[in-house]
Amino acid sequence: MRAVVFERYGEPAEVREVADPEPSEHGVVVRVEATGLCRSDWHGWMGHDPDITLPHVPGHELAGVVEEVGARVVGRRPGDRVTVPFVCACGSCPSCAAGDQQVCERQTQPGFTHWGSFAQYVALEHADVNLVALPAEMSFRTAAALGCRFATAFRAVVQQGRVAAGEWVAVHGAGGVGLSAVMIAAASGARVVAVDVSPRALELARKFGAAECVDAERTEDTAQAVRDLTGGGAHLSLDALGSPATCAASVNGLRRRGRHIQVGLLPSSSGTSPVPMARAIALELEIIGSHGMAAHAYPPMLELVRSGAVRPDLLVTSTIPLSASPEALAAMGTAPGQGVTVVEPWS
C-alpha cells in the first residue's frame, strides 16, 4: 500500500510503498477512504508525542470500509462503513468498565501508538468496542471530520463543558476543533465569541454561528475583549488551539465560577504549562481537561448531524490527495488552517 512515512522528527515525510497491515485477533483492517489532517498530527511529526516510534505513519481521523476482521471480532464484517474515535479503548480496564473509554488505561491511538491513516489501509484494535457504524447518507469526507475534532469538540462543549442555552461561550482558536465547538455551542443555544488571528477563520466562525469575533492579531488583551463583549466574562471557555497564551487568555476571560476546558495540546520541554491559578482560586473557576469521546457516546452527536442541527460537512474546506499531505502536514506548524483538510488516499 501507499503511505506517508517520516523517519526523523520535523523533517519532510514522503509517500512510499509499505507492507499492508494485518488484523489482530480482536482487530480489523480498514480501507481508508478519507482521513483528516489535524494539528495533533503535526505535534506527532515534531516529536511532541512519546508514544511514536520511528519510522512512522501519521493520521488518526479516519473513515472507511472494513476490509479484514480478526478471528475474535463478533460485531463487524467486511464491507461495513465505519469511523472510529482517535482513542481506541481496550474495553476491559477499570476506566472502560466505568464507561470512560476515552481515558482507557491501555488505549491505542492510530497515528501515535501505531501506524495511522495517512495510508490506504490502517489496522485498528478491539473493533467491537471502538468502531462506529456510519449512517448510509453520511459521506466519508464528513465522517473523517468527526473522529477527532468534531467529536472532541462535542465532548468538550456538551459533556465536559455542560453548555446551557443563553450562556456565553468563548472559543480560542478557530481551526477544525474550534469551528466545530462554535457550531456545537451555537446549536445548543449559547452565544459564542470566537478568537483567532486569522480573518478567514473568524469569517468562518461567524458563518457557523459566532455572535462576536475577536481578532487576536489586532487586540492587545483578548481576555479583556471577551469580558467586555460578554458583560463580565464567558460562562464557558475553550482553548481549542493549545498554547500558553491561548490557555491563559481562556482562563482570564471567564466570569466568576466559569469553566475552562483545555482541548488543544500544550507542548513544552518540561511537560507543563503555566495556568493563571490565582484567578482560578479567587473566582472559583473550573479547569477541566477534555481528551476525546468514546464510541458508545457517538449516537447523540450523530443524531444532531442527521437532523441537520449541526453540519460538520461544512467544515471540510479542502480535499487533497495523499501525495500532497506531507507538505500540508509541515504547514500546520505555521498555519494551523481554517476548517478541515481531508486526505483521500486513493485519489
GIQUIRA-V877554 format. One record per residue. N is the residue number from 1. RES is the residue in one letter. PHI is phi in degrees with one decimal (none if undefined). BURIAL is + if it has 16 or more other C-alpha atoms within 10 Angstrom, else -. D_FIRST is the distance of its C-alpha to the first C-alpha in Angstrom with 2 decimals. Layout:
BEGIN
n = (N & N)
res = (RES & RES)
phi = (PHI & PHI)
burial = (BURIAL & BURIAL)
d_first = (D_FIRST & D_FIRST)
END
This chain:
BEGIN
n = (1 & 2 & 3 & 4 & 5 & 6 & 7 & 8 & 9 & 10 & 11 & 12 & 13 & 14 & 15 & 16 & 17 & 18 & 19 & 20 & 21 & 22 & 23 & 24 & 25 & 26 & 27 & 28 & 29 & 30 & 31 & 32 & 33 & 34 & 35 & 36 & 37 & 38 & 39 & 40 & 41 & 42 & 43 & 44 & 45 & 46 & 47 & 48 & 49 & 50 & 51 & 52 & 53 & 54 & 55 & 56 & 57 & 58 & 59 & 60 & 61 & 62 & 63 & 64 & 65 & 66 & 67 & 68 & 69 & 70 & 71 & 72 & 73 & 74 & 75 & 76 & 77 & 78 & 79 & 80 & 81 & 82 & 83 & 84 & 85 & 86 & 87 & 88 & 89 & 90 & 91 & 92 & 93 & 94 & 95 & 96 & 97 & 98 & 99 & 100 & 101 & 102 & 103 & 104 & 105 & 106 & 107 & 108 & 109 & 110 & 111 & 112 & 113 & 114 & 115 & 116 & 117 & 118 & 119 & 120 & 121 & 122 & 123 & 124 & 125 & 126 & 127 & 128 & 129 & 130 & 131 & 132 & 133 & 134 & 135 & 136 & 137 & 138 & 139 & 140 & 141 & 142 & 143 & 144 & 145 & 146 & 147 & 148 & 149 & 150 & 151 & 152 & 153 & 154 & 155 & 156 & 157 & 158 & 159 & 160 & 161 & 162 & 163 & 164 & 165 & 166 & 167 & 168 & 169 & 170 & 171 & 172 & 173 & 174 & 175 & 176 & 177 & 178 & 179 & 180 & 181 & 182 & 183 & 184 & 185 & 186 & 187 & 188 & 189 & 190 & 191 & 192 & 193 & 194 & 195 & 196 & 197 & 198 & 199 & 200 & 201 & 202 & 203 & 204 & 205 & 206 & 207 & 208 & 209 & 210 & 211 & 212 & 213 & 214 & 215 & 216 & 217 & 218 & 219 & 220 & 221 & 222 & 223 & 224 & 225 & 226 & 227 & 228 & 229 & 230 & 231 & 232 & 233 & 234 & 235 & 236 & 237 & 238 & 239 & 240 & 241 & 242 & 243 & 244 & 245 & 246 & 247 & 248 & 249 & 250 & 251 & 252 & 253 & 254 & 255 & 256 & 257 & 258 & 259 & 260 & 261 & 262 & 263 & 264 & 265 & 266 & 267 & 268 & 269 & 270 & 271 & 272 & 273 & 274 & 275 & 276 & 277 & 278 & 279 & 280 & 281 & 282 & 283 & 284 & 285 & 286 & 287 & 288 & 289 & 290 & 291 & 292 & 293 & 294 & 295 & 296 & 297 & 298 & 299 & 300 & 301 & 302 & 303 & 304 & 305 & 306 & 307 & 308 & 309 & 310 & 311 & 312 & 313 & 314 & 315 & 316 & 317 & 318 & 319 & 320 & 321 & 322 & 323 & 324 & 325 & 326 & 327 & 328 & 329 & 330 & 331 & 332 & 333 & 334 & 335 & 336 & 337 & 338 & 339 & 340 & 341 & 342 & 343 & 344 & 345 & 346 & 347)
res = (M & R & A & V & V & F & E & R & Y & G & E & P & A & E & V & R & E & V & A & D & P & E & P & S & E & H & G & V & V & V & R & V & E & A & T & G & L & C & R & S & D & W & H & G & W & M & G & H & D & P & D & I & T & L & P & H & V & P & G & H & E & L & A & G & V & V & E & E & V & G & A & R & V & V & G & R & R & P & G & D & R & V & T & V & P & F & V & C & A & C & G & S & C & P & S & C & A & A & G & D & Q & Q & V & C & E & R & Q & T & Q & P & G & F & T & H & W & G & S & F & A & Q & Y & V & A & L & E & H & A & D & V & N & L & V & A & L & P & A & E & M & S & F & R & T & A & A & A & L & G & C & R & F & A & T & A & F & R & A & V & V & Q & Q & G & R & V & A & A & G & E & W & V & A & V & H & G & A & G & G & V & G & L & S & A & V & M & I & A & A & A & S & G & A & R & V & V & A & V & D & V & S & P & R & A & L & E & L & A & R & K & F & G & A & A & E & C & V & D & A & E & R & T & E & D & T & A & Q & A & V & R & D & L & T & G & G & G & A & H & L & S & L & D & A & L & G & S & P & A & T & C & A & A & S & V & N & G & L & R & R & R & G & R & H & I & Q & V & G & L & L & P & S & S & S & G & T & S & P & V & P & M & A & R & A & I & A & L & E & L & E & I & I & G & S & H & G & M & A & A & H & A & Y & P & P & M & L & E & L & V & R & S & G & A & V & R & P & D & L & L & V & T & S & T & I & P & L & S & A & S & P & E & A & L & A & A & M & G & T & A & P & G & Q & G & V & T & V & V & E & P & W & S)
phi = (none & -93.1 & -150.9 & -89.4 & -126.7 & -124.0 & -110.8 & -139.1 & -64.7 & 76.0 & -105.6 & -54.7 & -82.7 & -142.0 & -89.0 & -147.1 & -82.7 & -134.4 & -67.6 & -66.4 & -74.4 & -123.2 & -76.6 & -75.0 & -64.3 & -102.4 & -113.3 & -137.0 & -111.3 & -110.9 & -75.3 & -81.0 & -94.7 & -159.4 & -146.7 & -81.0 & -98.9 & -120.9 & -62.1 & -62.2 & -63.2 & -64.7 & -57.8 & -63.3 & -61.8 & -80.7 & 93.6 & -85.3 & -115.8 & -71.7 & -77.2 & -79.8 & -116.7 & -86.6 & -68.9 & -144.3 & -114.1 & -81.0 & 112.9 & -143.3 & -105.2 & -131.9 & -145.1 & -179.0 & -124.5 & -62.7 & -99.1 & -138.0 & -124.2 & -73.9 & -62.3 & -107.7 & -80.3 & -104.3 & -97.0 & -126.9 & -135.0 & -54.3 & 99.4 & -64.9 & -87.7 & -142.8 & -129.9 & -156.8 & -63.2 & -71.8 & -95.5 & -96.9 & -87.8 & -81.5 & 85.2 & -132.7 & -77.3 & -56.7 & -64.8 & -63.8 & -61.6 & -84.5 & 89.9 & -102.8 & -62.2 & -69.5 & -123.0 & -50.9 & -76.3 & -127.3 & -65.5 & -118.8 & -136.6 & -57.7 & 87.5 & -134.9 & -75.6 & -153.5 & -59.1 & -107.9 & -100.4 & -80.2 & -162.8 & -77.7 & -137.9 & -141.3 & -91.8 & -129.0 & -92.8 & 46.7 & -60.2 & -67.0 & -88.9 & -109.4 & -75.8 & -115.5 & -69.1 & -90.1 & -57.6 & -59.0 & -83.9 & -88.5 & -75.0 & -64.8 & -61.0 & -63.3 & -63.6 & -65.7 & -81.3 & -84.4 & -59.9 & -115.3 & -67.3 & -72.2 & -64.3 & -62.7 & -66.0 & -61.4 & -64.2 & -63.2 & -80.3 & -88.5 & -88.0 & -78.3 & -81.1 & 53.6 & -59.1 & -130.5 & -56.1 & 90.3 & -75.0 & -92.1 & -121.7 & -101.8 & -122.3 & -96.4 & 103.9 & -107.9 & -87.1 & -61.2 & -66.3 & -64.0 & -65.9 & -61.0 & -63.8 & -58.0 & -61.8 & -68.7 & -64.1 & -64.3 & -66.0 & -85.4 & 93.4 & -84.5 & -100.3 & -113.1 & -110.4 & -100.7 & -125.1 & -162.4 & -89.5 & -102.6 & -59.2 & -64.6 & -62.5 & -68.8 & -62.4 & -65.9 & -60.4 & -62.6 & -60.1 & -93.6 & 122.7 & -66.8 & -80.9 & -137.6 & -133.8 & -123.0 & -82.5 & -68.2 & -71.0 & -109.7 & -115.4 & -67.3 & -126.7 & -68.8 & -63.4 & -64.4 & -61.7 & -63.8 & -62.4 & -66.9 & -68.6 & -103.9 & 67.8 & 126.4 & 128.3 & -72.3 & -74.3 & -136.2 & -138.2 & -120.6 & -92.7 & -95.1 & -96.9 & 101.6 & -153.2 & -54.6 & -68.2 & -72.8 & -61.9 & -63.8 & -64.4 & -63.3 & -65.5 & -71.0 & -89.9 & -84.5 & -85.9 & -56.6 & 62.4 & -76.7 & -124.1 & -101.6 & -113.5 & -92.7 & -109.3 & -69.4 & -68.5 & -118.7 & -73.5 & -159.9 & -64.4 & -89.8 & 83.8 & -128.8 & -136.7 & -70.0 & -128.9 & -70.6 & -73.1 & -60.7 & -68.1 & -59.8 & -70.4 & -63.8 & -102.5 & 50.8 & -81.1 & -100.8 & -113.7 & -126.5 & -89.3 & -140.2 & -98.9 & -175.3 & -135.9 & -70.6 & -59.3 & -68.6 & -91.8 & -69.4 & -52.2 & -61.2 & -66.9 & -63.6 & -68.0 & -62.0 & -64.9 & -59.4 & -75.4 & 87.5 & -65.9 & -128.7 & -128.5 & -61.9 & -61.4 & -71.8 & -75.9 & -78.1 & -102.9 & -156.9 & -128.7 & -130.9 & -78.6 & -57.3 & -63.4 & -92.2 & -72.9 & -59.2 & -67.2 & -65.7 & -62.3 & -63.7 & -70.4 & -61.1 & -69.4 & -106.5 & -140.1 & -53.6 & 95.5 & -117.2 & 81.2 & -117.0 & -98.5 & -109.5 & -98.5 & -112.3 & -64.4 & -100.0 & -86.0)
burial = (- & + & + & + & + & + & - & - & + & - & - & - & + & + & + & - & - & - & - & - & + & + & + & + & - & + & + & + & + & + & + & + & + & + & + & + & + & + & + & + & + & + & + & + & + & - & + & + & - & - & - & + & - & - & - & + & + & + & + & + & + & + & + & + & + & + & + & + & + & + & - & - & + & - & - & + & - & - & - & + & + & + & + & + & + & + & + & + & + & + & + & - & - & - & + & + & - & - & - & + & + & + & + & + & + & - & + & + & + & + & + & + & + & + & + & + & + & + & + & + & + & + & + & + & + & + & + & + & + & + & + & + & + & + & - & - & - & - & + & + & + & + & + & + & + & + & + & + & + & + & + & + & + & + & + & + & + & + & - & + & + & - & + & + & - & - & + & + & + & + & + & + & + & + & + & + & + & + & + & + & + & + & + & + & + & + & + & + & - & + & + & + & + & + & + & + & + & + & - & - & + & + & - & + & + & + & - & + & + & + & + & + & + & + & + & + & - & - & - & - & - & + & + & + & + & + & + & - & + & + & - & - & + & + & + & + & + & + & + & + & + & + & + & + & - & + & + & + & + & + & + & + & + & + & + & + & + & + & + & + & + & + & + & + & + & + & + & - & - & - & - & - & - & - & + & - & - & - & - & + & - & - & - & - & + & + & - & - & - & + & + & + & + & + & + & - & + & + & - & - & + & + & - & - & + & - & - & - & - & + & + & + & + & - & + & + & - & - & + & + & - & + & + & - & + & + & - & + & + & + & - & + & - & - & - & + & + & + & + & + & + & + & + & + & + & - & -)
d_first = (0.00 & 3.81 & 6.49 & 10.25 & 11.84 & 15.60 & 17.64 & 21.10 & 22.66 & 23.72 & 22.15 & 19.65 & 15.99 & 13.46 & 10.12 & 8.19 & 5.47 & 5.60 & 6.22 & 5.63 & 8.91 & 12.07 & 15.03 & 18.27 & 21.46 & 22.27 & 18.82 & 16.17 & 12.50 & 12.39 & 10.35 & 11.05 & 13.32 & 15.08 & 15.58 & 18.69 & 19.34 & 22.06 & 24.56 & 23.65 & 20.26 & 22.47 & 24.68 & 21.88 & 20.76 & 24.46 & 24.90 & 27.01 & 25.28 & 26.20 & 23.53 & 20.70 & 19.86 & 18.35 & 15.73 & 14.45 & 12.07 & 14.62 & 15.05 & 17.28 & 18.61 & 16.42 & 17.00 & 15.18 & 15.50 & 15.67 & 13.35 & 14.80 & 17.95 & 19.57 & 22.83 & 25.09 & 23.78 & 26.67 & 26.34 & 22.86 & 21.42 & 18.31 & 18.75 & 20.43 & 20.01 & 19.97 & 20.05 & 20.83 & 23.13 & 21.78 & 23.95 & 22.85 & 26.11 & 27.07 & 29.68 & 32.34 & 33.63 & 36.91 & 35.29 & 33.17 & 36.32 & 38.10 & 35.51 & 34.18 & 30.52 & 29.71 & 31.38 & 30.21 & 31.29 & 28.14 & 25.64 & 21.95 & 20.24 & 16.53 & 16.04 & 19.13 & 19.75 & 16.10 & 12.69 & 12.72 & 11.57 & 10.77 & 7.14 & 5.94 & 7.16 & 10.07 & 12.66 & 16.24 & 19.46 & 22.71 & 21.59 & 25.16 & 26.41 & 23.80 & 22.23 & 24.22 & 24.53 & 24.37 & 27.38 & 26.76 & 28.08 & 25.84 & 23.01 & 19.60 & 20.59 & 23.79 & 22.29 & 19.95 & 23.26 & 24.72 & 22.76 & 24.07 & 26.52 & 28.31 & 28.55 & 29.51 & 32.14 & 33.41 & 34.04 & 35.56 & 37.91 & 38.82 & 38.51 & 39.08 & 41.06 & 43.15 & 43.57 & 46.68 & 47.88 & 50.09 & 48.70 & 47.59 & 43.98 & 42.87 & 39.21 & 38.55 & 35.39 & 34.29 & 30.55 & 28.21 & 29.88 & 33.29 & 33.20 & 32.05 & 35.00 & 37.35 & 36.41 & 36.75 & 40.00 & 41.52 & 40.68 & 42.44 & 45.59 & 45.44 & 46.40 & 43.67 & 44.01 & 40.84 & 40.80 & 38.53 & 38.91 & 37.23 & 39.38 & 36.34 & 35.25 & 38.84 & 39.00 & 36.05 & 37.70 & 40.87 & 38.99 & 37.52 & 40.91 & 42.14 & 45.92 & 46.24 & 44.15 & 44.74 & 43.56 & 42.98 & 43.07 & 46.64 & 47.88 & 49.27 & 49.32 & 46.74 & 48.00 & 51.48 & 50.23 & 48.59 & 51.83 & 53.86 & 51.77 & 51.76 & 55.39 & 54.92 & 51.24 & 48.21 & 48.31 & 44.58 & 42.46 & 38.78 & 37.17 & 33.83 & 32.97 & 33.64 & 36.12 & 39.56 & 41.20 & 39.68 & 40.22 & 43.87 & 44.40 & 43.13 & 45.54 & 48.38 & 48.06 & 48.82 & 52.18 & 54.01 & 52.11 & 48.96 & 45.43 & 42.76 & 39.14 & 36.78 & 33.26 & 31.85 & 30.88 & 33.62 & 32.39 & 35.12 & 35.70 & 38.10 & 36.00 & 38.76 & 39.87 & 43.43 & 44.51 & 47.99 & 49.27 & 52.91 & 52.35 & 50.38 & 53.40 & 56.06 & 54.53 & 53.09 & 49.58 & 46.60 & 43.59 & 40.60 & 36.97 & 34.31 & 30.87 & 29.02 & 29.62 & 29.14 & 27.54 & 30.99 & 32.44 & 30.29 & 32.66 & 35.35 & 32.87 & 31.19 & 34.73 & 35.60 & 32.59 & 33.55 & 37.13 & 36.32 & 38.07 & 35.03 & 32.48 & 29.19 & 27.84 & 30.29 & 28.70 & 25.56 & 26.80 & 23.75 & 20.28 & 17.85 & 14.46 & 11.69 & 13.18 & 16.49 & 15.75 & 16.49 & 19.90 & 20.53 & 19.86 & 22.37 & 24.84 & 25.18 & 27.60 & 30.15 & 29.51 & 28.25 & 28.18 & 30.00 & 28.37 & 24.70 & 21.81 & 18.88 & 15.34 & 13.63 & 9.85 & 10.05 & 13.19)
END
